[in-house]
Amino acid sequence: MENTKLKESGYTDRHIHLFMEGQPLTASEIDRFTKILLEFNIKEIYDMGSRDGLGFKIRRYLEHTPITLRTCGYALYREGGYGSFLGRPVKDRDDIKRHIDELYRRDADFIKVINSGIISTEGRVTEGGFSEEELRIIVEEAHEKGLKVFCHVSSAERIIEAINAGVDSVEHGFFMTEEALHMMKERDVTWTPTIYALVCFANTLDGRKREILEGIVRNHIKMVSLSKQLGVRINIGSDSGASGIRHGVAFFEEKKILFHLFK
Ligand SMILES: [Zn+2]
C-alpha cells in the first residue's frame, strides 16, 4: 500500500478537499484546518480541487507550516455534468488545452478530472464525465507537461474508459470490477477507494435506500480486498472536507479499514 508509512514523520492523505462540511475554507478557518491536520500528524495532503483554485493560495500559506499541500488547483469537468463546485467546465479540445496550459503555468501538482457523477441515494451514478476520446486528449495534454491525471470516476463502464484513456489514478472507483482491477495492475494505475466516505454516506440513509448503499459498500470492500491480491496500488484518501467527512478523523478511519482488510 502506498502512503501508509510515516513520511518524514507524518502521514499523507491522498484525497482531501479544502472545504469544511462541504463549504470552501475561509481565510479565518485555515489556521484551524492546519491545527487539525497537525494534531493528526498529517503532513502531506492532496487537494482534489475547488472551483476557485483555492489550493494555489493555501499551498503558499502552508509553506510556512510543516504541511505540504499538493494541489490540482481546480478540477476539469464536462460542461453540464457533475463537478461545478470542484472545478471548471470544459466543452471542447480548445478548452482542454487552455485549462491545462493555465494549470501548468500556475504550477499545479497534478490534473484532476471528473469522469462521472456521484452515487445517488438510489445507489446509481449520476450524470457527468467525458467521452473516452475527450478524456484521452486530457491525459495526453497533461502527460506532455509531466502532470499525472487523477480521475474521479465511478461506474463499471466509466472506470474502464478512464483506464483506457490512460489516467494515473482512479479516485473513488465505486462499482469497481475485477476486469478493471486487472487492467489497473497491468498499467500501474493506483486506486484511492475512499471507503469510509462511502460508509458515511450509507449511514445518512434509512430503510431501503440504506440497504442498497450497504450492498454497494460490501461490494466495494470486496473489490478493495481483491486489489490487494492482484497487487494494485492503493492510496489512503479520506475525501475529508466533504459534508459529514471530518479532516484528520476520516483519514484514520480510512486507514483503519484498509489495514483491517490487508492484514
Ligand atoms: Zn473528493
py3Dmol code that shows the C-alpha trace and the ligand (Angstrom):
import py3Dmol

protein = """\
ATOM      1  CA  MET A   1       0.000   0.000   0.000  1.00  0.00           C
ATOM      2  CA  GLU A   2       1.236   3.479  -0.763  1.00  0.00           C
ATOM      3  CA  ASN A   3       1.493   6.222   1.795  1.00  0.00           C
ATOM      4  CA  THR A   4       0.841   4.073   4.791  1.00  0.00           C
ATOM      5  CA  LYS A   5       4.198   4.645   6.384  1.00  0.00           C
ATOM      6  CA  LEU A   6       5.155   7.734   8.262  1.00  0.00           C
ATOM      7  CA  LYS A   7       6.700  10.002   5.684  1.00  0.00           C
ATOM      8  CA  GLU A   8       9.138  12.466   7.142  1.00  0.00           C
ATOM      9  CA  SER A   9       7.394  11.687  10.402  1.00  0.00           C
ATOM     10  CA  GLY A  10       3.933  12.436   9.065  1.00  0.00           C
ATOM     11  CA  TYR A  11       1.071  10.832   7.170  1.00  0.00           C
ATOM     12  CA  THR A  12      -0.211  11.535   3.670  1.00  0.00           C
ATOM     13  CA  ASP A  13      -3.907  11.927   2.943  1.00  0.00           C
ATOM     14  CA  ARG A  14      -4.170  11.384  -0.809  1.00  0.00           C
ATOM     15  CA  HIS A  15      -7.664  12.776  -1.310  1.00  0.00           C
ATOM     16  CA  ILE A  16      -8.985  15.783   0.559  1.00  0.00           C
ATOM     17  CA  HIS A  17     -10.957  18.924  -0.243  1.00  0.00           C
ATOM     18  CA  LEU A  18     -10.107  22.383   1.013  1.00  0.00           C
ATOM     19  CA  PHE A  19     -13.604  22.586   2.417  1.00  0.00           C
ATOM     20  CA  MET A  20     -15.212  22.315   5.833  1.00  0.00           C
ATOM     21  CA  GLU A  21     -18.506  20.475   5.758  1.00  0.00           C
ATOM     22  CA  GLY A  22     -18.777  20.977   2.013  1.00  0.00           C
ATOM     23  CA  GLN A  23     -18.062  24.713   2.070  1.00  0.00           C
ATOM     24  CA  PRO A  24     -14.776  26.176   0.764  1.00  0.00           C
ATOM     25  CA  LEU A  25     -12.348  27.034   3.582  1.00  0.00           C
ATOM     26  CA  THR A  26     -12.475  30.690   4.514  1.00  0.00           C
ATOM     27  CA  ALA A  27      -9.346  32.659   5.443  1.00  0.00           C
ATOM     28  CA  SER A  28     -10.339  32.532   9.111  1.00  0.00           C
ATOM     29  CA  GLU A  29     -10.648  28.718   9.033  1.00  0.00           C
ATOM     30  CA  ILE A  30      -7.216  27.980   7.597  1.00  0.00           C
ATOM     31  CA  ASP A  31      -5.420  28.083  10.953  1.00  0.00           C
ATOM     32  CA  ARG A  32      -7.949  25.702  12.466  1.00  0.00           C
ATOM     33  CA  PHE A  33      -7.629  23.399   9.440  1.00  0.00           C
ATOM     34  CA  THR A  34      -3.818  23.406   9.813  1.00  0.00           C
ATOM     35  CA  LYS A  35      -4.079  22.692  13.524  1.00  0.00           C
ATOM     36  CA  ILE A  36      -6.398  19.722  12.975  1.00  0.00           C
ATOM     37  CA  LEU A  37      -4.026  18.161  10.424  1.00  0.00           C
ATOM     38  CA  LEU A  38      -1.029  18.607  12.690  1.00  0.00           C
ATOM     39  CA  GLU A  39      -2.904  17.115  15.639  1.00  0.00           C
ATOM     40  CA  PHE A  40      -3.360  14.002  13.497  1.00  0.00           C
ATOM     41  CA  ASN A  41       0.223  14.193  12.245  1.00  0.00           C
ATOM     42  CA  ILE A  42      -0.914  14.537   8.630  1.00  0.00           C
ATOM     43  CA  LYS A  43       1.856  16.399   6.877  1.00  0.00           C
ATOM     44  CA  GLU A  44       1.092  15.877   3.234  1.00  0.00           C
ATOM     45  CA  ILE A  45      -2.291  16.357   1.593  1.00  0.00           C
ATOM     46  CA  TYR A  46      -3.571  16.094  -1.971  1.00  0.00           C
ATOM     47  CA  ASP A  47      -6.236  18.672  -2.763  1.00  0.00           C
ATOM     48  CA  MET A  48      -8.783  17.394  -5.277  1.00  0.00           C
ATOM     49  CA  GLY A  49      -9.912  20.792  -6.382  1.00  0.00           C
ATOM     50  CA  SER A  50     -12.229  23.697  -5.860  1.00  0.00           C
ATOM     51  CA  ARG A  51     -13.911  25.967  -8.368  1.00  0.00           C
ATOM     52  CA  ASP A  52     -11.780  28.960  -7.394  1.00  0.00           C
ATOM     53  CA  GLY A  53      -8.490  27.112  -7.310  1.00  0.00           C
ATOM     54  CA  LEU A  54      -8.162  27.701  -3.580  1.00  0.00           C
ATOM     55  CA  GLY A  55      -5.310  25.203  -3.454  1.00  0.00           C
ATOM     56  CA  PHE A  56      -2.910  27.638  -5.133  1.00  0.00           C
ATOM     57  CA  LYS A  57      -3.417  30.200  -2.370  1.00  0.00           C
ATOM     58  CA  ILE A  58      -3.460  27.749   0.519  1.00  0.00           C
ATOM     59  CA  ARG A  59      -0.360  25.953  -0.784  1.00  0.00           C
ATOM     60  CA  ARG A  60       1.561  29.198  -0.462  1.00  0.00           C
ATOM     61  CA  TYR A  61       0.194  29.796   3.021  1.00  0.00           C
ATOM     62  CA  LEU A  62       1.100  26.273   4.158  1.00  0.00           C
ATOM     63  CA  GLU A  63       4.709  26.743   3.037  1.00  0.00           C
ATOM     64  CA  HIS A  64       5.246  28.298   6.448  1.00  0.00           C
ATOM     65  CA  THR A  65       3.957  25.174   8.210  1.00  0.00           C
ATOM     66  CA  PRO A  66       5.178  21.541   8.308  1.00  0.00           C
ATOM     67  CA  ILE A  67       2.375  20.605   5.882  1.00  0.00           C
ATOM     68  CA  THR A  68       2.971  20.055   2.163  1.00  0.00           C
ATOM     69  CA  LEU A  69      -0.089  20.658   0.032  1.00  0.00           C
ATOM     70  CA  ARG A  70      -0.203  19.115  -3.432  1.00  0.00           C
ATOM     71  CA  THR A  71      -2.950  20.645  -5.462  1.00  0.00           C
ATOM     72  CA  CYS A  72      -4.710  20.307  -8.794  1.00  0.00           C
ATOM     73  CA  GLY A  73      -5.966  23.877  -8.334  1.00  0.00           C
ATOM     74  CA  TYR A  74      -9.307  23.278  -9.962  1.00  0.00           C
ATOM     75  CA  ALA A  75     -10.677  20.069 -11.444  1.00  0.00           C
ATOM     76  CA  LEU A  76     -11.886  19.735 -15.043  1.00  0.00           C
ATOM     77  CA  TYR A  77     -15.437  18.547 -15.585  1.00  0.00           C
ATOM     78  CA  ARG A  78     -17.634  18.106 -18.664  1.00  0.00           C
ATOM     79  CA  GLU A  79     -19.812  21.160 -19.193  1.00  0.00           C
ATOM     80  CA  GLY A  80     -23.330  20.404 -17.963  1.00  0.00           C
ATOM     81  CA  GLY A  81     -22.225  17.404 -15.875  1.00  0.00           C
ATOM     82  CA  TYR A  82     -21.254  16.880 -12.251  1.00  0.00           C
ATOM     83  CA  GLY A  83     -18.389  18.857 -10.718  1.00  0.00           C
ATOM     84  CA  SER A  84     -19.214  22.571 -10.746  1.00  0.00           C
ATOM     85  CA  PHE A  85     -18.080  23.183  -7.142  1.00  0.00           C
ATOM     86  CA  LEU A  86     -14.842  21.287  -7.706  1.00  0.00           C
ATOM     87  CA  GLY A  87     -13.632  22.847 -10.894  1.00  0.00           C
ATOM     88  CA  ARG A  88     -14.210  24.493 -14.253  1.00  0.00           C
ATOM     89  CA  PRO A  89     -16.334  23.317 -17.160  1.00  0.00           C
ATOM     90  CA  VAL A  90     -14.748  22.064 -20.343  1.00  0.00           C
ATOM     91  CA  LYS A  91     -16.610  21.700 -23.628  1.00  0.00           C
ATOM     92  CA  ASP A  92     -14.056  21.084 -26.361  1.00  0.00           C
ATOM     93  CA  ARG A  93     -10.448  20.492 -27.236  1.00  0.00           C
ATOM     94  CA  ASP A  94      -9.551  24.194 -27.063  1.00  0.00           C
ATOM     95  CA  ASP A  95     -10.933  24.395 -23.526  1.00  0.00           C
ATOM     96  CA  ILE A  96      -8.912  21.369 -22.512  1.00  0.00           C
ATOM     97  CA  LYS A  97      -5.707  22.854 -23.884  1.00  0.00           C
ATOM     98  CA  ARG A  98      -6.363  26.272 -22.417  1.00  0.00           C
ATOM     99  CA  HIS A  99      -7.085  24.949 -18.921  1.00  0.00           C
ATOM    100  CA  ILE A 100      -4.187  22.534 -18.818  1.00  0.00           C
ATOM    101  CA  ASP A 101      -1.850  25.294 -20.036  1.00  0.00           C
ATOM    102  CA  GLU A 102      -3.149  27.563 -17.280  1.00  0.00           C
ATOM    103  CA  LEU A 103      -2.859  24.882 -14.594  1.00  0.00           C
ATOM    104  CA  TYR A 104       0.685  24.111 -15.724  1.00  0.00           C
ATOM    105  CA  ARG A 105       1.583  27.805 -15.638  1.00  0.00           C
ATOM    106  CA  ARG A 106       0.200  28.069 -12.120  1.00  0.00           C
ATOM    107  CA  ASP A 107       2.319  25.092 -11.130  1.00  0.00           C
ATOM    108  CA  ALA A 108      -0.459  22.612 -10.426  1.00  0.00           C
ATOM    109  CA  ASP A 109       0.976  19.419  -8.949  1.00  0.00           C
ATOM    110  CA  PHE A 110      -1.360  17.165 -10.969  1.00  0.00           C
ATOM    111  CA  ILE A 111      -4.529  17.285 -13.059  1.00  0.00           C
ATOM    112  CA  LYS A 112      -7.866  16.221 -11.566  1.00  0.00           C
ATOM    113  CA  VAL A 113     -10.565  15.215 -13.965  1.00  0.00           C
ATOM    114  CA  ILE A 114     -14.152  14.296 -13.236  1.00  0.00           C
ATOM    115  CA  ASN A 115     -15.356  11.398 -15.312  1.00  0.00           C
ATOM    116  CA  SER A 116     -18.681  10.536 -13.708  1.00  0.00           C
ATOM    117  CA  GLY A 117     -21.251  11.832 -11.281  1.00  0.00           C
ATOM    118  CA  ILE A 118     -21.588  10.586  -7.716  1.00  0.00           C
ATOM    119  CA  ILE A 119     -23.667   7.825  -6.127  1.00  0.00           C
ATOM    120  CA  SER A 120     -27.269   8.902  -5.643  1.00  0.00           C
ATOM    121  CA  THR A 121     -29.430   7.891  -2.681  1.00  0.00           C
ATOM    122  CA  GLU A 122     -30.917   5.282  -5.057  1.00  0.00           C
ATOM    123  CA  GLY A 123     -27.485   3.748  -5.488  1.00  0.00           C
ATOM    124  CA  ARG A 124     -26.956   4.879  -9.077  1.00  0.00           C
ATOM    125  CA  VAL A 125     -24.156   7.000 -10.513  1.00  0.00           C
ATOM    126  CA  THR A 126     -25.380  10.464 -11.504  1.00  0.00           C
ATOM    127  CA  GLU A 127     -24.652  12.205 -14.821  1.00  0.00           C
ATOM    128  CA  GLY A 128     -21.233  13.524 -15.631  1.00  0.00           C
ATOM    129  CA  GLY A 129     -17.977  12.815 -17.320  1.00  0.00           C
ATOM    130  CA  PHE A 130     -16.240  12.938 -20.675  1.00  0.00           C
ATOM    131  CA  SER A 131     -16.209  10.737 -23.727  1.00  0.00           C
ATOM    132  CA  GLU A 132     -13.257   8.386 -23.833  1.00  0.00           C
ATOM    133  CA  GLU A 133     -11.821  10.441 -26.695  1.00  0.00           C
ATOM    134  CA  GLU A 134     -12.034  13.705 -24.717  1.00  0.00           C
ATOM    135  CA  LEU A 135     -10.505  12.040 -21.696  1.00  0.00           C
ATOM    136  CA  ARG A 136      -7.685  10.725 -23.845  1.00  0.00           C
ATOM    137  CA  ILE A 137      -6.931  14.267 -25.028  1.00  0.00           C
ATOM    138  CA  ILE A 138      -6.873  15.499 -21.421  1.00  0.00           C
ATOM    139  CA  VAL A 139      -4.450  12.748 -20.454  1.00  0.00           C
ATOM    140  CA  GLU A 140      -2.210  13.447 -23.474  1.00  0.00           C
ATOM    141  CA  GLU A 141      -2.077  17.180 -22.761  1.00  0.00           C
ATOM    142  CA  ALA A 142      -1.355  16.574 -19.079  1.00  0.00           C
ATOM    143  CA  HIS A 143       1.286  13.904 -19.630  1.00  0.00           C
ATOM    144  CA  GLU A 144       3.013  16.058 -22.222  1.00  0.00           C
ATOM    145  CA  LYS A 145       3.585  18.550 -19.418  1.00  0.00           C
ATOM    146  CA  GLY A 146       4.655  15.901 -16.954  1.00  0.00           C
ATOM    147  CA  LEU A 147       1.432  16.100 -14.959  1.00  0.00           C
ATOM    148  CA  LYS A 148      -0.312  12.998 -13.664  1.00  0.00           C
ATOM    149  CA  VAL A 149      -4.063  12.644 -14.025  1.00  0.00           C
ATOM    150  CA  PHE A 150      -6.211  11.769 -11.017  1.00  0.00           C
ATOM    151  CA  CYS A 151      -9.653  10.736 -12.151  1.00  0.00           C
ATOM    152  CA  HIS A 152     -12.834  10.944 -10.097  1.00  0.00           C
ATOM    153  CA  VAL A 153     -14.792   8.067 -11.583  1.00  0.00           C
ATOM    154  CA  SER A 154     -17.479   5.597 -10.579  1.00  0.00           C
ATOM    155  CA  SER A 155     -19.480   3.009 -12.572  1.00  0.00           C
ATOM    156  CA  ALA A 156     -18.022  -0.071 -14.213  1.00  0.00           C
ATOM    157  CA  GLU A 157     -18.016   1.370 -17.758  1.00  0.00           C
ATOM    158  CA  ARG A 158     -16.622   4.752 -16.839  1.00  0.00           C
ATOM    159  CA  ILE A 159     -13.780   3.234 -14.842  1.00  0.00           C
ATOM    160  CA  ILE A 160     -12.743   1.073 -17.808  1.00  0.00           C
ATOM    161  CA  GLU A 161     -12.906   4.105 -20.128  1.00  0.00           C
ATOM    162  CA  ALA A 162     -10.723   6.094 -17.731  1.00  0.00           C
ATOM    163  CA  ILE A 163      -8.106   3.352 -17.577  1.00  0.00           C
ATOM    164  CA  ASN A 164      -8.163   3.020 -21.371  1.00  0.00           C
ATOM    165  CA  ALA A 165      -7.706   6.776 -21.695  1.00  0.00           C
ATOM    166  CA  GLY A 166      -4.543   6.487 -19.598  1.00  0.00           C
ATOM    167  CA  VAL A 167      -5.331   8.096 -16.233  1.00  0.00           C
ATOM    168  CA  ASP A 168      -2.803   7.545 -13.445  1.00  0.00           C
ATOM    169  CA  SER A 169      -5.166   7.173 -10.504  1.00  0.00           C
ATOM    170  CA  VAL A 170      -8.771   6.168 -10.018  1.00  0.00           C
ATOM    171  CA  GLU A 171     -10.427   8.230  -7.277  1.00  0.00           C
ATOM    172  CA  HIS A 172     -13.418   6.598  -5.535  1.00  0.00           C
ATOM    173  CA  GLY A 173     -13.960   3.945  -8.220  1.00  0.00           C
ATOM    174  CA  PHE A 174     -17.305   2.786  -6.856  1.00  0.00           C
ATOM    175  CA  PHE A 175     -18.663  -0.184  -8.852  1.00  0.00           C
ATOM    176  CA  MET A 176     -15.112  -1.377  -9.478  1.00  0.00           C
ATOM    177  CA  THR A 177     -14.860  -4.661 -11.376  1.00  0.00           C
ATOM    178  CA  GLU A 178     -12.346  -7.453 -11.456  1.00  0.00           C
ATOM    179  CA  GLU A 179     -11.684  -6.693 -15.128  1.00  0.00           C
ATOM    180  CA  ALA A 180     -10.816  -3.089 -14.293  1.00  0.00           C
ATOM    181  CA  LEU A 181      -8.504  -4.181 -11.470  1.00  0.00           C
ATOM    182  CA  HIS A 182      -6.576  -6.438 -13.835  1.00  0.00           C
ATOM    183  CA  MET A 183      -6.193  -3.525 -16.252  1.00  0.00           C
ATOM    184  CA  MET A 184      -5.047  -1.245 -13.424  1.00  0.00           C
ATOM    185  CA  LYS A 185      -2.421  -3.720 -12.331  1.00  0.00           C
ATOM    186  CA  GLU A 186      -1.167  -4.075 -15.884  1.00  0.00           C
ATOM    187  CA  ARG A 187      -0.972  -0.318 -16.449  1.00  0.00           C
ATOM    188  CA  ASP A 188       0.142   0.603 -12.944  1.00  0.00           C
ATOM    189  CA  VAL A 189      -2.906   2.747 -12.216  1.00  0.00           C
ATOM    190  CA  THR A 190      -3.378   3.443  -8.495  1.00  0.00           C
ATOM    191  CA  TRP A 191      -6.707   3.412  -6.640  1.00  0.00           C
ATOM    192  CA  THR A 192      -7.962   5.688  -3.885  1.00  0.00           C
ATOM    193  CA  PRO A 193     -11.147   3.862  -2.842  1.00  0.00           C
ATOM    194  CA  THR A 194     -12.434   6.359  -0.193  1.00  0.00           C
ATOM    195  CA  ILE A 195     -14.274   3.530   1.589  1.00  0.00           C
ATOM    196  CA  TYR A 196     -15.018   5.455   4.760  1.00  0.00           C
ATOM    197  CA  ALA A 197     -16.676   8.279   2.795  1.00  0.00           C
ATOM    198  CA  LEU A 198     -18.996   5.714   1.194  1.00  0.00           C
ATOM    199  CA  VAL A 199     -19.798   4.209   4.603  1.00  0.00           C
ATOM    200  CA  CYS A 200     -20.603   7.698   5.939  1.00  0.00           C
ATOM    201  CA  PHE A 201     -22.952   8.293   3.021  1.00  0.00           C
ATOM    202  CA  ALA A 202     -24.750   4.975   3.613  1.00  0.00           C
ATOM    203  CA  ASN A 203     -25.155   5.935   7.281  1.00  0.00           C
ATOM    204  CA  THR A 204     -27.081   9.082   6.350  1.00  0.00           C
ATOM    205  CA  LEU A 205     -29.843   6.970   4.726  1.00  0.00           C
ATOM    206  CA  ASP A 206     -32.720   4.885   6.078  1.00  0.00           C
ATOM    207  CA  GLY A 207     -34.732   1.880   5.030  1.00  0.00           C
ATOM    208  CA  ARG A 208     -34.439   0.509   1.522  1.00  0.00           C
ATOM    209  CA  LYS A 209     -32.015   3.207   0.389  1.00  0.00           C
ATOM    210  CA  ARG A 210     -29.677   2.334   3.196  1.00  0.00           C
ATOM    211  CA  GLU A 211     -29.832  -1.354   2.353  1.00  0.00           C
ATOM    212  CA  ILE A 212     -28.926  -0.605  -1.258  1.00  0.00           C
ATOM    213  CA  LEU A 213     -25.998   1.546  -0.215  1.00  0.00           C
ATOM    214  CA  GLU A 214     -24.799  -1.026   2.274  1.00  0.00           C
ATOM    215  CA  GLY A 215     -24.771  -3.567  -0.531  1.00  0.00           C
ATOM    216  CA  ILE A 216     -22.619  -1.192  -2.582  1.00  0.00           C
ATOM    217  CA  VAL A 217     -20.262  -0.788   0.402  1.00  0.00           C
ATOM    218  CA  ARG A 218     -19.919  -4.568   0.704  1.00  0.00           C
ATOM    219  CA  ASN A 219     -19.065  -4.944  -2.981  1.00  0.00           C
ATOM    220  CA  HIS A 220     -16.640  -2.066  -2.789  1.00  0.00           C
ATOM    221  CA  ILE A 221     -14.835  -3.691   0.129  1.00  0.00           C
ATOM    222  CA  LYS A 222     -14.714  -6.973  -1.755  1.00  0.00           C
ATOM    223  CA  MET A 223     -13.045  -5.232  -4.699  1.00  0.00           C
ATOM    224  CA  VAL A 224     -10.531  -3.494  -2.431  1.00  0.00           C
ATOM    225  CA  SER A 225      -9.611  -6.877  -0.937  1.00  0.00           C
ATOM    226  CA  LEU A 226      -9.191  -8.278  -4.436  1.00  0.00           C
ATOM    227  CA  SER A 227      -6.963  -5.335  -5.393  1.00  0.00           C
ATOM    228  CA  LYS A 228      -4.561  -6.447  -2.686  1.00  0.00           C
ATOM    229  CA  GLN A 229      -4.397  -9.976  -4.117  1.00  0.00           C
ATOM    230  CA  LEU A 230      -3.832  -8.616  -7.611  1.00  0.00           C
ATOM    231  CA  GLY A 231      -1.189  -6.150  -6.454  1.00  0.00           C
ATOM    232  CA  VAL A 232      -2.969  -2.930  -7.419  1.00  0.00           C
ATOM    233  CA  ARG A 233      -1.502   0.032  -5.540  1.00  0.00           C
ATOM    234  CA  ILE A 234      -3.972   1.504  -3.063  1.00  0.00           C
ATOM    235  CA  ASN A 235      -3.833   5.052  -1.646  1.00  0.00           C
ATOM    236  CA  ILE A 236      -5.299   6.232   1.615  1.00  0.00           C
ATOM    237  CA  GLY A 237      -7.576   9.134   0.769  1.00  0.00           C
ATOM    238  CA  SER A 238     -10.311  10.316   3.080  1.00  0.00           C
ATOM    239  CA  ASP A 239     -12.371  12.709   0.920  1.00  0.00           C
ATOM    240  CA  SER A 240     -12.405  14.894   4.047  1.00  0.00           C
ATOM    241  CA  GLY A 241     -13.888  18.344   3.696  1.00  0.00           C
ATOM    242  CA  ALA A 242     -16.959  16.889   2.001  1.00  0.00           C
ATOM    243  CA  SER A 243     -20.010  17.224   4.204  1.00  0.00           C
ATOM    244  CA  GLY A 244     -20.005  14.722   7.050  1.00  0.00           C
ATOM    245  CA  ILE A 245     -16.338  13.786   6.428  1.00  0.00           C
ATOM    246  CA  ARG A 246     -14.048  15.360   9.003  1.00  0.00           C
ATOM    247  CA  HIS A 247     -10.410  16.177   8.331  1.00  0.00           C
ATOM    248  CA  GLY A 248      -7.998  14.006  10.285  1.00  0.00           C
ATOM    249  CA  VAL A 249     -10.657  11.712  11.781  1.00  0.00           C
ATOM    250  CA  ALA A 250     -11.656  10.428   8.336  1.00  0.00           C
ATOM    251  CA  PHE A 251      -8.049   9.705   7.363  1.00  0.00           C
ATOM    252  CA  PHE A 252      -7.598   7.436  10.373  1.00  0.00           C
ATOM    253  CA  GLU A 253     -10.951   5.743   9.795  1.00  0.00           C
ATOM    254  CA  GLU A 254      -9.949   5.007   6.189  1.00  0.00           C
ATOM    255  CA  LYS A 255      -6.550   3.766   7.299  1.00  0.00           C
ATOM    256  CA  LYS A 256      -8.164   1.511   9.900  1.00  0.00           C
ATOM    257  CA  ILE A 257     -10.493  -0.075   7.321  1.00  0.00           C
ATOM    258  CA  LEU A 258      -7.632  -0.656   4.860  1.00  0.00           C
ATOM    259  CA  PHE A 259      -5.343  -2.132   7.494  1.00  0.00           C
ATOM    260  CA  HIS A 260      -8.094  -4.442   8.620  1.00  0.00           C
ATOM    261  CA  LEU A 261      -8.674  -5.613   5.025  1.00  0.00           C
ATOM    262  CA  PHE A 262      -4.991  -6.001   4.251  1.00  0.00           C
ATOM    263  CA  LYS A 263      -3.685  -7.532   7.445  1.00  0.00           C
TER     264      LYS A 263
END
"""
ligand_1 = """\
1
ZN
Zn -13.406 14.002 -3.431
"""
view = py3Dmol.view(width=600, height=400)
view.addModel(protein, "pdb")
view.setStyle({"model": 0}, {"cartoon": {"style": "trace"}})
view.addModel(ligand_1, "xyz")
view.setStyle({"model": 1}, {"stick": {}})
view.zoomTo()
view.show()
